[in-house]
Amino acid sequence: MAPRKTERQLNLVICLLAARRFLTREKIRDSVEGYQGLSDAAFQRMFERDKDDLRELGIPIETGSNDTYFDDEQGYRILPGDFELPPAEFTQAEQMGLGIAAHVFGGAALASQASSALGKLQAAGVELSSSGFVQPRLGGDDPSVGVVWEAIAARRRIRFDYRSPGLTRLVEAWGVLVRRGVWYVYGLDVDKGEPRLFRLSRVAGEVTALEPAGSYELPDRSVVEEAAASLEPAAVTDIAHLAIRGTAAPALRRRGSVVAAPAPDGYVVHAVPYGSVQEIADQAAAAAPDVVVLGPDEVRDATLTALRAVAGRALSTEER
């Protein structure tokens, strides 16, 4: 829409909103800048087009007459009650969520938009509070979050080096996730042809959003929700008995408790709760030989499998 047309139509809206009575065409012609000086035919055409445009935008222009007995001369007005939006009303939980969201983006690439939205809501009388919560913040040192967020909105692929320069990933991003202040992007790794979860703190350098927009379709929201659920720790379902040497494996020791049970010299047995067999097996394998799995069998077998895989990769590297 050309600037002059936009300005003229805005003037028309203001004029009709301020009117206490129906305004005739001639009164509108004299009052609205942009109509003055036009011929009768030119004014009629322009006024009709402007009315149609405004009505298509959802602006309710009412037609009527100020004369109860004679309605030969039609007039126009906009009732403020039909035009104005209802007051913004949120539950206490919704206000809390909005407050947290505004603070999350307090220092990021979207900070200006968040600040603007926060100001408008507060001006409308919405009290936003996020006290009592530990909030992740998108700091100025992590601008990639804003780039990824905007790329998802435009459905533009992103490219970045992951873990180290030269290890480039081309990703169709589906969602941005956060877990304990750590931010992730979840989407399709185009080169590998499978969904992957990338930790943004491991991105080396900048994230680049590629053209064109609309390059891919977003999956159902449930796909991203499942990825978010995978970041949560598995529910505790069993207890593993691990013999731990000295001060090794502090994370496993903190999770467990010392139990009286036979153990190799220099080791102490800990009862460690777990929900995922693979997770605790990987932790035990990473701490070997300072951690020995005494049971149950499923954890011991999974730990041996992980250790064999490490040994296999080491032999393969030596052979090359």
Secondary structure, 3 states (H helix, E strand, C coil): CCHHHHHHHHHHHHHHHHCCCCECHHHHHHHCCCCCCCCHHHHHHHHHHHHHHHHHCCCCCEEECCCCCCCCCCEEECCHHHHCCCCCCCCHHHHHHHHHHHHHCCCCCCHHHHHHHHHHHHHCCCCCCCCCCCCCCCCCCCCHHHHHHHHHHHCCCEEEEECCCCCEEEEEEEEEEEECCEEEEEEEECCCCEEEEEEHHHEEEEEEECCCCCCCCCCCHHHHHHHHHHCCCCCCCEEEEEEEECCCCHHHHHHCEECCCCCCCCEEEEEEEECCHHHHHHHHHHCCCCEEEEECHHHHHHHHHHHHHHHHHHHHHHHC
